[in-house]
Amino acid sequence: MDQIELVQLTASHWIFLLVILAIFISIGFRKGVIIPSILGILILGLLADAPQEGLLNQTIFAIQVVFRALLNAGNELFDIMLVIALMVAMLKSLQSMGADRMMIAPMKKLMISPWSAFFVLGITMYIAAAFFWPTPAVALVGTVLIPVAMQVGLPAIGAAMAVNLFGHGMALSADPIIQGASRLTAGAAGIETTELIPYTLLFSFTVGIIAVTIGFLKLKRDMSCGRIQASTGDQVFVPKSAGAAATHPATLSEEPTPNPYAKLFAIAVPTILLGIAGLMIYRALLLPDQAIRGGNATALLGGTATVLLVLSSFASQGHKALDGISHFTREGFFFAIKIFAPIIPIAGFFLLGHPAHSEVVIGSTAPGYLFDIGHNIGYFIEGNVFLLAFGMAFIGLLTGMDGSGFSGLPLVGSLSGALGTGAGVNIAVLAALGQVTAIFAGGGTLAAWAFGVAADAGIAGVSPAELVRRNVVPVLTGVVAATCLAILLM
């Protein structure tokens, strides 16, 4: 370690640090971080070596850097935005024929007690969230299964905990199928998504299993001593739409008349999607030379969603599908843009911390600002994995407090790449820990103002604050356990 030379930090490096500090302060006050990110890009452009001299030319160059930084982030994220848009569009087309409800209806037969209902509800939510993302999935799973779960005695808060911990916690933090979160984190860390996913799966299951176990035991205890009453009747509160937190009463009788092709698609769609997931896992483990990874996996999933979207549109609307498919596609893209639009400016700034991205945006003379800083910090840390792991877990939890979970991923990814390189530890382990903690916190299970908490609590008709209160100890216990595991793996 003594042979490594310290990097000479410039004014731009210190500006990068100050912008990160400003972002942390904004998060602390629960304010947006888009403006600090854009101002940071602009100042870095003003301080960079411009192609031509002069104040006017330098200003023009800095303004161009702002756009190029956003474009660079958009290029990095567009394939993930596209596949999410297509998956949601496909789900909307299935909803129009009633196939979405039929897909998960068989799970009702397994819900024979409050405790079986808790885990059937949670596992179904995990599978649906892995393929369709949690927010569309909770509208599907919640409206069909929560009434049944409450009929067999599961309290509303128990139903909310199940869909929340399994969906917006475990499934979203690992994001094993669509890989939107992992692509964002890995891109900022300068590593391949395939290096990250095994660790995000490991840490998400570590946090999730511990949180679910503790939460379930506390729920069972509170029901036994009478603190929480079992639900009765078949009425439950559900959102007016997948994007609304407002609620209205709905009953089991409010199911649309299914299309003649609904049963076919209810069987075919999950079979095909699970088959693709199985093929990816099989080739990754047994045929690594033919493995479907990264962009190829995204392309296969997106292409399949597109074909299924077209077929289901014709099945539900006949010849009107030529016009009607635009409605499903529009809804899918609205959802994807709503999720990623605030992320692009933030990612645009933090990607400049990596030398490969800063060269693309600013020029060949631009340093990797955060990687240089991380190199120097790593020199002094000298591989202190305890400090690195718990520091990254804390940063992940802190960034998640903005209620998004995703806005912190460029930061934890960049910091992991920078600090991990400087300290000589496994970057993928550090980045995965940061991703899982950030999404568990803000994606979310710990922020009452997060959309995930609001959607899950709203669909069960409980208070978001009450849901978060019951999640705090279980989730934080899981985070500590995952952090200790990360220390062993680094």
CORPETA-V391890 format. One line per field, one symbol per residue. phi: phi as a letter, one per 30 degrees, with the letter a starting at -180 (. if undefined). Layout:
BEGIN
phi = ???
END
This chain:
BEGIN
phi = .ddddddddcdddddedddddddddddechcdcddedddddddddddddddbdjdddddddddddeddddddddddcdddedddedddddddddddcidddddceededdccaedddeddddddddddddcciddddddddddccdeddddcjddeddddddddddddcdddddhdcdiddddddddddibdedddeeddddddddddddddddddddddddddcidbcddbiccbcbddadcccdbadbbdddcddddecddedddddddddddddddddedddcbedcdcbhddddddddddddddddddddddbidddecddddddddddedddddceddddddedddddceddddddckdddddedddddeddddddhidddddddddddddddddddiciddddedddddddddddddicddddddddddddddedcdabccdcddddddddddcibdeddddeddededddddddddddddddd
END
